[in-house]
Amino acid sequence: MISDLRLFQFKKFKDEHVELFPLTLLTGINGMGKSSVIQSLLILRQSFDKGALQTYNTLLIEDELVNLISPYEMLYADATTPAVGISIEDEDCGPAGWKVLAEGDVNNIPLIEIADSKIYKSALFSSTFQYLNAERIGPRPTYDKLTIKRPHSQIGYKGEFVANRILEALQNNEVVELKSLVQKGHSNKVYDLLSYWVSEIIYPGSKVTAHNKTTTAIELKYTFKDQTTKTFNPMNIGFGFSYALPVILSVLTAKENSILIVENPEAHLHPRGQSRMGQLLALAAESGVQIIIETHSDHLLNGIRVAVKQKQLAPNNTQIHFFTNEFTGTMKQSFQIQEGGELERWPQGFFDEWDNMLNKLLREI
């Protein structure tokens, strides 16, 4: 597990340490660096995938996972030198750091500091690594079959191969490895538990099915317990199904000691669904998956808080990083969820807009 991330003159950060726990929430106002934290890990991953880090001693800043446009765009605005550094501390593999000079107009930037090769045994560089972008694909009449071998993220960065992964799980009779996700009265099969968690998070009584439509396309169908005589194509139901399905499937197919990064898992979900999504992610984190979430949802947070109170997730397995410009010397304030579900602190601007608006409404009366 990665326990610490240090960003030196990288995008929004002058020199910032970000502690990473089994379940880490990145939240805060827009434009304060949440996405930059995730991008720093993705840039390492894509550089590894193309052999840039370990073979060519370069950092690849533009590819499928993340596109930082140019070295100049990557550099901290008030940098005193062109040096940019990304360092991580892995509990199993130890510390490692990569440093470049953000100069010129190149996609592969030569490394001036090279990490020890043992770091590439970290879960960050494993085939079990999964990442889901905030910009996931919406409903489709059919979904493409995956015809090439991917180094990781079998569902696709935008959920584009979710149907392929569902069908694969069905054909292989795949089981969920994370025991806490298996519910009483239900099998341990990925295919069956997918419908259970879709019912819990999106719409009660849902069942997801997948079958080959053509040699290159897969069709998803939904049935609902209150409309048992009809099946529905994703095009005829809400966006919540298409946006949440890849997140649920990523959790159900995750392996112990792996890393899952998800941007805005709450997208297009109603409040109850957001809180239940929080519970699902909490259960996975307690079962050995390191999960990093970027979120704007107080409902998702509250679902995790309830999971902690109900002893489904240990308090010392959580960390919240609140990114804001309210503090000096740092871009964030960090705190944990405590045993009873309460927070260590509740800084100004942290999920307090409901109270702010309520106060304004009451003053008007």
Rosetta blueprint (number, residue, H / E / L):
1 M L
2 I E
3 S E
4 D E
5 L E
6 R E
7 L E
8 F E
9 Q E
10 F E
11 K L
12 K L
13 F E
14 K E
15 D E
16 E E
17 H E
18 V E
19 E E
20 L L
21 F L
22 P L
23 L E
24 T E
25 L E
26 L E
27 T E
28 G E
29 I L
30 N L
31 G L
32 M L
33 G L
34 K H
35 S H
36 S H
37 V H
38 I H
39 Q H
40 S H
41 L H
42 L H
43 I H
44 L H
45 R H
46 Q H
47 S H
48 F H
49 D H
50 K L
51 G L
52 A H
53 L H
54 Q H
55 T H
56 Y H
57 N L
58 T E
59 L E
60 L E
61 I L
62 E E
63 D L
64 E L
65 L L
66 V L
67 N E
68 L L
69 I L
70 S L
71 P H
72 Y H
73 E H
74 M H
75 L E
76 Y L
77 A L
78 D L
79 A L
80 T L
81 T L
82 P L
83 A E
84 V E
85 G E
86 I E
87 S E
88 I E
89 E E
90 D E
91 E L
92 D L
93 C L
94 G E
95 P E
96 A E
97 G E
98 W E
99 K E
100 V E
101 L E
102 A L
103 E L
104 G L
105 D L
106 V L
107 N L
108 N E
109 I E
110 P E
111 L E
112 I E
113 E E
114 I L
115 A L
116 D L
117 S H
118 K H
119 I H
120 Y H
121 K H
122 S L
123 A H
124 L H
125 F H
126 S L
127 S L
128 T L
129 F L
130 Q E
131 Y E
132 L E
133 N L
134 A L
135 E L
136 R L
137 I L
138 G L
139 P L
140 R L
141 P L
142 T L
143 Y E
144 D E
145 K L
146 L L
147 T L
148 I L
149 K L
150 R L
151 P L
152 H L
153 S L
154 Q L
155 I L
156 G L
157 Y L
158 K L
159 G L
160 E L
161 F L
162 V H
163 A H
164 N H
165 R H
166 I H
167 L H
168 E H
169 A H
170 L H
171 Q H
172 N L
173 N L
174 E L
175 V E
176 V L
177 E L
178 L L
179 K H
180 S H
181 L H
182 V L
183 Q L
184 K L
185 G L
186 H L
187 S L
188 N L
189 K E
190 V H
191 Y H
192 D H
193 L H
194 L H
195 S H
196 Y H
197 W H
198 V H
199 S H
200 E H
201 I H
202 I L
203 Y L
204 P L
205 G L
206 S E
207 K E
208 V E
209 T E
210 A E
211 H E
212 N E
213 K L
214 T L
215 T L
216 T L
217 A E
218 I E
219 E E
220 L E
221 K E
222 Y E
223 T E
224 F E
225 K L
226 D L
227 Q E
228 T E
229 T E
230 K E
231 T E
232 F E
233 N L
234 P H
235 M H
236 N H
237 I L
238 G L
239 F H
240 G H
241 F H
242 S H
243 Y H
244 A H
245 L H
246 P H
247 V H
248 I H
249 L H
250 S H
251 V H
252 L H
253 T L
254 A L
255 K L
256 E L
257 N L
258 S L
259 I E
260 L E
261 I E
262 V E
263 E E
264 N L
265 P L
266 E L
267 A L
268 H L
269 L L
270 H L
271 P H
272 R H
273 G H
274 Q H
275 S H
276 R H
277 M H
278 G H
279 Q H
280 L H
281 L H
282 A H
283 L H
284 A H
285 A H
286 E H
287 S L
288 G L
289 V L
290 Q E
291 I E
292 I E
293 I E
294 E E
295 T L
296 H L
297 S L
298 D H
299 H H
300 L H
301 L H
302 N H
303 G H
304 I H
305 R H
306 V H
307 A H
308 V H
309 K H
310 Q L
311 K L
312 Q L
313 L L
314 A L
315 P H
316 N H
317 N H
318 T E
319 Q E
320 I E
321 H E
322 F E
323 F E
324 T L
325 N L
326 E L
327 F L
328 T L
329 G L
330 T L
331 M L
332 K E
333 Q E
334 S E
335 F E
336 Q L
337 I E
338 Q L
339 E L
340 G L
341 G L
342 E L
343 L E
344 E L
345 R L
346 W L
347 P L
348 Q L
349 G L
350 F L
351 F L
352 D L
353 E H
354 W H
355 D H
356 N H
357 M H
358 L H
359 N H
360 K H
361 L H
362 L H
363 R H
364 E H
365 I L
